[in-house]
Amino acid sequence: MFKNLHELIAQMPDEKTCREWLAKQRWNGKPVCPHCGFEGKIYVIEGGKKYKCGSANCYKKFSVTVGTFLEGSNIPINKWLMAIYVCTAHKKGISSYQLGKDIGVTQKSAWFLLHRIRALMDERVEQPMKGIVEADETYMGRKYRSDYVGLSPEEIDYKLKTPQNKKGAVLGIVERSTGNVNVKAFSKIKRDELTDYVRSKVEEGSSLHTDESSLYRKLQYNGYGRETVTHSRKEFVKTSETGVRVHCNTVEAFWSVMKRGVHGIYHQISYKHLQQYCNEFSFRHNHRHLKDYEKFEIVFKGIVGRLPYKQLVAPKK
Ligand SMILES: [Zn+2]
């Protein structure tokens, strides 16, 4: 494995070395037929470009990328790998324009690459959060007419004029002891949806630290503790009766990195892709202690999944 971008490029200068590397990662040197799962004799054909299944019932040809999200891609494998590396390593992300220039593909191809890589970063915190958990909402991601399908043109005009409807809502929850974050995009935050989401991520009995928002009231009276700071009165930190520091500063710090990334790098993001950007930023945040190549490995492991182009550009239902 390589330790930095330079080594990645040096180890995989061409398509052949990439394919060999990929085969080693995927099968550990012993190819398995993706069509029938045959693990016996597999023939190497076409000068190493393809394989042929040795099972008498199958005999199908396949390449190392079949069934992965690299299958059928016109973009060379080493450019994919470079893109994953850069996207996981840069703290605030990278724009499709910049990535395209860096690795020598069009902006459109780079945009597609980045969206597929973000889909691989959809790796939330598995363990339920506990102890002190900060929760906060913010607004980002621009909505378009297509986000309001089913409404009359007048209603859509009205919605797109009012600030709280123009953007998507994002809920962030942070476990104080680990600093890890879960981020969820909503079209509009409603109390029931927020309650369900927090319940799915935070253990009962935990203490929620929030601002004065009434959205958390249902949780407060049903299994969760709650401490608040009153942001509208410019109160940002206080000490509770039991001597605990009450604040939402950890989640606020996460918002500030994400917002600087979104405004500075991506400029304008659409609500349709908001969750994907949330995944990208929370992935990097939750793996902030790892080395760049370790983050690369995590994303790379998801490579067998695919996100077809049609699904990516389809309007959100
Ligand atoms: Zn087979």
Residues whose N, C-alpha, C, O or C-beta is under 5 A from the ligand:
A	BS01	ZN	C33 H35 C36 G37 F38 C53 S55 C58 Y59 K60
